[in-house]
Structure formats: C-alpha cells, structure tokens
C-alpha cells in the first residue's frame, strides 16, 4: 500500500533525501514503457504488461502539520509478455531509492511486517550533456543529475493508521522531510 503526500513537488525531495541518506537501504532500476496500448515494464530482463487493480483512495487530513495523506491500495498486476511492444511508445529508465523509515531492529520479528515503512523516491537521471567542469566527487554521488518524479511511503497492507506507534514513525519521518 502506498501513502502519498498532497501538494508537494517531487523535485523538492532532492535536497531532503540527501539529508536522510543514512536511512538509505537499496535502489532498484527498471525501464518503463508507455504506449496507447498500456504501460509496460522491463525488470530483470522480463517484459511485463502492467494491469491496474484500482481501489478507492482514502484521505487522512491533518496528519502532520496539516499535510493531507492519500492512502492508495491500488497496484499493478504484472503479466509476462512474449511478443513485441507497440511500435509507438515512450521509454524512460527509472531508478528507485528506498529509505528505511522504521529501524527493523526496534520491532519484534513477529510485528516487523506490520510496521515496515519505507520511503520510495522514483526518478530518472538527466541525459549526459557535455560538462566542462567535471568534478570527481559527482561520479560517486548517486544524486548527481537525478530528477525525482514521484515519492511515496510504502507500507504493508496490515498497516494500522490508528496505532500510535505507526503514526509516530510516519510523523518522525515527515518531520525530517517537511
């Protein structure tokens, strides 16, 4: 299940995620293909067509500093494709950064899945332009030329928004971002 924050531009996340880099846990990459026949994804050398399984969005008002959160239980159901993609399409290489919001060591193994919270930032890297002022520090910087397009919290479907601990964990992380 995804939790989105209303009225916040993903580009503004770039400076924020640099501050929480200690919480960085992993990154993933995939290729997104959008056409008039649907959305496709290439991940781990598999071509998948993504079918939307849509659910109504739940709204949480005034969650933290008057932020409005959208809880979205919708998801994409992947279907393996063994044929061609439509000839007219757009492609983008997407990189997702994952940040652990809740330290798994603080939660018992039994409850870990109920309290797992990750911040996911999805984006692309700018095309390589000729840059006369090359800096060797940038070569090792994962955020160099990174442009966030979307961000959300990823939680288990059992996540309890009425649970004080769950609220506090999200509020703590939101306080670092906003």
N, C-alpha and C positions, 0 to 999 in steps of 0.2 A: 504494500500500500504506500502511496506517495502523499507527502504533505507539501503543498506549495504555499509560498508567502505572497500575498497580494501586493500589488503596486510597488514592486522592486525590480529594477532593471538588472538583468544578469551581468551586464558589463561592469556594474558597480561591485560585483562579487570579487573581481580580480585582486583588488587591494586587500579585501577582507580575508580571502583564503590564504594569502601569504602569511597573515598573522596567526592562522591556526594550522600552519603546516606541521606542527608537532603532532597533530591528530591524523595526519595523512596515513592511510593504510595500504592503498593499492590504486592502480589505474587499469583501465581496460580500453581497448580500441576496437572499433568496428566501422564498416562502411555502410552508410545509409543511402538508399536509392529511392527516389520519389518519382512516381510517374502517374499518368492518368488512370492506370490500372491498379494502383495501390502503392503501399510502402513495402520496401524490401530491405533486407539487412544481410550483409556478408560478415560473418563472425566465425572465427576458427575454420576458415576455408569452406564454410557451409553457406549456401544461398537459401535464405528464408523469406517467405512472404508473411507479413505481419497482419493478422486479422484482429481488429479491435473488439474486445469484450468490454462493453461500456456499462458503467454503473453511475447512478446519480452522485453528484459531488456534495459532500457535507461541508457546511461552513461553520468555523469556530471564530466568533467575533471577540475582540478584545483579549486575545490570548496573551500577548506580551506587548506592553507599550502600545496598545490599541492596534496592533497588527492583526490582520484577518488571515486566518489559515484556511486553506481548502484541502479537505481530505478526499483523495481520489482512489477508489478501489478498482478502477478500470485497469486493464492490462492488455498486452498484445499476446495473442496465441500464435506461435510460430508454426509455419507449415514448410517442410522441406520442398524445395523447387529443383527439379532436374531438367529444366528447359531454359529457354532464353528469357531475359528480362525484356520488357517493352523497349522498342528502339528509341523512343523519345522519353528521356528521363534526366534527372539531375542527381549528381552524386556529391556526397561530402564525407570526408574522413572525420569521424567523431572520436574524441578522447574523453573518457570519463574519469574524474578524480574522485576517490572515496575517502571520506574522513570519518573516523570513529567518534561518535558523539558521546557514547557511554562506554567507559572502560569496562570491558568484559570481565576483568578480574574482580570488579566490585560486586558483581551479581553472581549468585549461585548458578551452577550449570543447569539446574532444573528450570530456572526462570530466565536464562540467558536469551532464548529466542523471543520471549515476550517483551524484553526490554532492549533488544538490539535496535540501535538508532544510528543511521549513517547519513551524513550529508553527501549528496552526489552533485557534482558540478560537471555538466556536459558542455563541450565546446570544440572548436577547431583551431588549428594553427594557421596563421596568416601565411599566404604564399611567400616563397623566398623572393625578396627583392634584393637588388644589389645594394649592399650596405657598406659604405666606405669606412665607417667607424666600427669595425668589428671588435667586440670585447670578448675575451676568452671566458669571462665569468658567465656570459649568456649561454655558452654552449652547454653548460651543465645545469642551467636553470629551466625546470620543467614549465615554468610560467612564461618564459620568453616567447613572445609572438602568439600566445594563447588568447583566444577570444571566447569567453563563456557565452553560451546561447540559452542555457536553461540550468536551473538548480532546484533541488527538492530534497526533502528528508525521506529516507527510505526506512519503513518500519514493518514489522511483522503484522499480519492480519489480526493477530490476537492483541495488538497494542491497545492498552486501556487509557483513554484520554481522561478518564475520571480519577485515575490513580495519581496520587500526589507525587510519587517518585518520578513517574513518567513526565508529568507536567514540569517538574523542576529540572529534569535533564534537558528537555527541549528549551525551557526558558533560559537555562545557563548558556546553552549554545547560541541561542538567539541574541543574548546579551553581548556575546563576542562579535556577532556579525552586524548588529544594528545599534 
